[in-house]
Amino acid sequence: MKNPRTWNVLIVAGMAIALTYMVASSNDCRGSVVFAEPSQPPGSTPPSQKAETKELAAYYFHTTARCYTCKLIENYTADAIRLHFAEDLSSGRIQWRAINVQEPANRYYIQKYQLYTKSVVLVRLKNGQEVKHKVLNDTWNLVRNRQSFEEYIVREVRAIMGGS
C-alpha cells in the first residue's frame, strides 16, 4: 500500500470506528428510555407490598436493555446498601430489589413513581403501607465517582428512615 490516499482512508475509517465505540460505551442511556403505560391502575397496591412489614424498600427500576452505566448504578446502590445497612438487610428492616419495569406485572411502578428513566427509588413503609418515597435523581450525576455515589445513597437512606 504505497498510495497515501489509501492510508488516509484507512486512518479515517479506524478513527470513525474508535469514536463510535467510545460514544456507544459511554452512553448512559438516560434519555433513551420510553416506558410503556402501567398495567395496574394508580392507587392499587402492587403484590410485592401487600404483606410487607419492611421499613424501607430500596428499588432499582430498569428496563430489559441496559447499558454499562445502568448496571453500575444498580451495582453501586446494592453494594452501598449491603455494606452500610447489612444488619437492617438481614433483619428485614430494609429490602433491596432490582425490578424490570418492562415486565407486565411491574409496569405499575412507572406511573406510581413518575419514572422516565432507570432510577433508584427509596420507599419508607409503615405497617406495610407506603408513607413516603424519593426518586434519587442524582445517581446519574454521581455514577462516575463511586465514593460520592455511595455517600449519596447512604445519606438518602438514613434521611428517609428518619436519621437512623
N, C-alpha and C positions, 0 to 999 in steps of 0.2 A: 504494500500500500504506500506507494510513493506520492500519490496525489494528495496535496494538502487539503483540498476540498473534502475528500472522504474522511480525513481525520477530523475536520471541523464538524461534519455531520455526526460522527460517532461521539465526539465530546459533548455536543449539544444534546444528543439523544440520551447519553449517560447522565447528564445533569438533570434532564427532564425526569428521568426515571427516579433519580435520587430525591429530587424535590417532591415528586408525587408520593413517594414512600414516607418522607418526613411529614408532609401535611396529613396523610392518612393516619400515621401512627400517633400524631399529636392531637388529633381531632377529639375533643372532649364530648362531642355529640349533644351538648346542651340544647341547641336549637333544632335538632333533627328529630325529636320525638313528637309524634302525634298520637295521643291516646284516644281510644275509642270511647263511645258512650258507656256509662256504667250499666251493669246488668241488674242491679238491685236499686230500688227506689231510695231517694235520700231519706235519712232518718231511720232506716231499718238497721238493725244490729247485725253485723256480719257474724257468721257462725263461729269464728275464732274468738269473739269476745263474749259470747253468751254465758259461758261458765267460768270465765277468767276471774281469778282472785288476785292477780298481779297488781302491783302498784305502779309499774311503768312498763310500757311496751315500746321498744325501740325497733323501728322498722326501716328497712332499706327497700324502697319501691323501685323496681326496674322493669325493663321490657325484655323480650327474648333476645333481641340483638343488643349486644353490649360491647362498648369499646374498652380499651385499656384503662382509661380514666374512670369509667363507670365501675370497673372491677376494683380499682384502687380505693374508691370511695367506700365500697362495701367492705373490703378487707381492713382498711384503716379504722372504720367505725366498729367492726366486730372486734378487732384487736384492742381498741381503746376500752370498750365495754368489758371485755373479758379480763383485761389487765387491771383496770381500776375498780371494777364492780364484781369481782369474782364471787365474793360471798353473797351478794344480792342475786346473782345469777343462779348459784347453787341452791339458795333458799327459795327461789321462785319469786322473789320480790321484783326482779327485773326479768323481762322476757325479750329476747333478741330474735328477729326473723327477717330474712330477705324474702320479698314477695314479688312475683312476676304479675304485674297488673294486666298483662295481655291474656292471662288465663281467665276464662269467663267468670269464675267464682270470685275473682279478685278485682274485677273492673269497678266495683262499688267504691273502692278507695280513691279512685281518680276524682270523682266529684266531691266526696267527703272532705278530702284534704286539698282540693283545688290543685292537683298535681299537673304540671305541664312538662316536666322532665323527670329524669331519675332523681329520687330525693330520699333523704333521711328525715324521718318524722318521729318525734317523741310524743308519746301519748300517756298522760297521767290518768290513772284509773283509781276509782274509789268504789269498793264493793262491786267490782266488775263493770262499772259504768264509766265512760269517759267523762272527765271533768275539765280537761284542758289538753290542748295539743300544740305543738310547734313544729313547723317545717324548717329544717336547718339549711337555709339557702346558701350560707357561706361555705358549705363544703366544697363547692366548685371553685371558689377563690382560694381556698387553703390547701387543696389537694397536692400542690407542688411542694409543700413544706409539711412533712409528716408530723413533726413536733407541734407546730401550730394547729394542725388539723386535730390531733389528739387532744390538745388542751381545750380546743373549742368544744369537742364532743363531751369531754368530762365536765366542763363548766356548764354546758347546757343541760346535761343530765341532772347535775346537782341542783341547778336552778329550778327545773320543772318538778323535782322531787321535794322542793321546799328547803334546799340547803343541806340536805342530808348527805 
